[in-house]
Amino acid sequence: MELIPVQDSSQACAHLAVELHGSLRESAQEQRSLVLGLATGRTMVGLYRELVRLLQAEPVDLSHLTTFNLDEYLDLSVDDPRSFQHFMTEHLFGPLGLDPGSCHFPDAQAAVQDPVGAGAAYTAMIQEAGGLDMQLLGLGRNGHIAFNEPGSPADSLTRVVDLHPMTREDAAGEFGGMDHVPKRAMTMGLGEIRAARRLRLLAFGEHKSAPLAAALGSESGVERPLSCLMQHPDLVIWADGAARGQVD
């Protein structure tokens, strides 16, 4: 694990966007597939903005790119503007003109009727694509990774989960209050995340300090989902000063 201190989020986003652009360029030059695991949320907005800027300045053939998003809310319509699919279309897929057939999400609609089958199908899709070359990650205020809330098994796979009250509180502003925030989501599991060949995590702000410090501490376990990623052979974390506030 490598922890890279940065002054602010823009510095981290610039670094990671350059790495992503380089990976996309190499896959295009070698005409080989590149499978990216993507994340949503405020942390990712600056990263995707910078990646779009780089790709517009230095275009790359994206026909070899396949993406898998970490998670999606249940009990939202497919065209709901608060869905993660809508977020990705707005911030990345639309500006880059990506083929929708190459951009995959957990099937939250199918999961309402068959949660086990929908989860297994997404796991199989990732495996059939050859696994994740790189997975982008954020860190929840309560330490969740994707929607793997504290207590999630380290070998968990894609499944339907109940959202922690703190997770729902953090989303309340986007939904117009807690009463309107979905209570369930479908998420890629920690086992699938750990299997990615590269992990890249962004942590910004004081509210990320406690979970980051806990994960980096000597005590690991299911109550600290990030801690199970610490032994990954290629994990890089960018954290600003506020996020590093409680890190020894």
N, C-alpha and C positions, 0 to 999 in steps of 0.2 A: 504494500500500500504506500502510495506517495501522497502526502498532503502538501498542496501548493498554496501558500498565503498570497492573497491578492488585495489590492487597495480597495477595489470595488467590483461590482458585478460585471461591468463593461469589460474590464481587463480579463476576467475569467472567460466571458463569452467570446471575446476575440481570440483567445488562445485555443479554445475548443473548436470554434468555427474553422480555424485554420487547419486543425487536425482532421476535421470532418471533410473539408474541401479536398485535402490531400488524399484521403482515403477514396473519395469519389473519383478523383482524377486518376488514381492508380488503377482502380477497378475498370474504368473506361478504357484506359490505355492497354490494359492486359485482357480486356474483353472477358472479364470474369464477374461473377455475381458478388454483390455486397449486400448483406442483410443487416439492417439497422433496427435496433429497438428504440422506440421514441417515447418521450414523456410529455406531459402537458403541465399547465400551471404557470403562474406568474414568473417563476424562476426561468422558464424556458423561452419566454417571449423575446428577450434580448438576444439569446443564442440564435433563435431561428431568424430574427431580423438580420443579424450579422451574416449568417450563412447564406441567406437570400442575396444580400449585398455582394458577397464574394462570388457567388455563382452568376450573378448578373454581370459583374466586372470581368470574370474569367469563366465563361460558360464551359460546362462539362456535359458529356453525354450521360444522361441518367437512366438510360434504358436497362441497365444492369442492376438497378437499385430495387430492393424489396424492403418494405418496412412493416414492423409489427409494433403496435402501440401497447403500452403496459396495461391499460385498464379502460373501463367505460362504466358509467352509471347504469343501473337498472331503473326501470319504471319511468324512462323518458322516451319520447318519440324520436325516431331516427333523425328528424329534421329540427330537433330542439336546439336553439342557439347556445344552450348551456352544455350541450354534449361535448365530449372530447373529440368526436369526429368533426364537429363543426369548428372547434378550436384549431385542429390541425389543418383543415381546409383553409381557414382564414389566414393562419400565420405561416404555413409552409407549403402545403400541397397546391393550393391555388396559385400563389405567386410563382412557383416553380413549374406549374403545368404538369404535375406528376400524373401518371396513369392511375386512375382509381383502382384498377385491378391489381396493382402492385402494392397497395397500401391497405394493411389489414388491421382490424380491431377485434377484440373479443365480441362475440355475437350476443349482446345483451338482450336482444329480442328473443332469440332462441332460448336463452338461459332462463327466461321466465317460465317456460314450459318444461325444459329439460336441462337443469343446471349442470348435472354430471356430464351429460353428453356434449353440451356446448363447451364445457371446459376441456374435455378430452379432445374435441375436434381442434381447438386452438393449439393445444400442446402438439398435436400431430402435425398441424400446418407448419409450426416453427421447426420441428424436426425434419419434415420433408424439404424445407428450404435450406437445410444444412446447418441449422442453428444460428444464433445471433453472433455476428462479427463484433458488434459494439452495442452496448446498452447504455442509453442516457438515463440518469436518475436525478431526482430531487430528494429532499428529506422533509418529512412531515414534522409539524411542531411536537407531536407526541412520539416521534421516531419512526413513523411508518415509512416503508419503502414501497412505491406504487400504492396499492391499497392493502398491503400486507401489514395489518395493524399489530401492535405488540401482542405477543402470544402466538404469532404465526410460526408453524414448523419450518425449519431450515430447508427441508426437502419438499415443501409444498409446491403444487402445480396449479395451473389456471383453474379458478373456481369462483363461485359466488360467495361473497363475504358480507357480513354486517358491518356498517361503518361506525367507527368510534364516535362518541358525542363530540369530542374535540375536533375530529376531522370534519364533522358536519358543521360545527360552529365556524370553522375557518372558511367554509363554502357558503355560509348563510348570506353574505352580502351579495353574491352573484344570483342567489335564488329569491331574494326579497324576504328573507327571514327563515329561521330554522324549520318552521312548519312546512316549508316547500322544498327542503333539501332531501334528495333521495336517501333512503335508509340502507340501501344495498348497492353493491357494485360487483362487477366481474373483474378480476385482476389476474395478471400473470403471477405465478408463484415465485417464491424465493429460490426454489430449486432451478427453475428455468433462468432466472436472472443470474444466478451463480454460474450457470453453464456458459454464459456469454464469454467470448474470447477476450473482450475488453470491457471494462466498466468505467464510466465517467460520471462523476457526481458533482453537482453544484449545490453549495449551501451558502446562503446570504441572509444576513439579518440576525438580530439578537435572539429572536424566537427560535433559531436553529442551534443556538449555542449549547443548551442543555442536552438535547438528543445527540448532538455530535460528540460532545465530551463523554457522554455515557457510552457511546459505541466505541470510542477510542480507548476507553478505560480498560482496566485489567479484567473486569467481570463481563463476560459475554453470556448470551442466553436469549431465549425466545422473546423476552420482554424488550430486547434491543435488536430489532430486525437488522439494522445496519451492521451489527457486530458479527453476524454470520458471514458477511462479505469481506471481512478484514484479511482473511488468508488468501483471497483471490490473487493469482499471480500478476494481474495487470489491472489494478484498481487505482485510479487517480481521483483525488478529491480537491476541488478548488473551494476555498472558504475565505470570505472577507474578514476583516478585523472583528466585526460584531459577532459573527458566527464562531469565531475562535475564542471568544471572550472567556469561556470556562475550560478551554483545552489547556492542559498543563504543558 
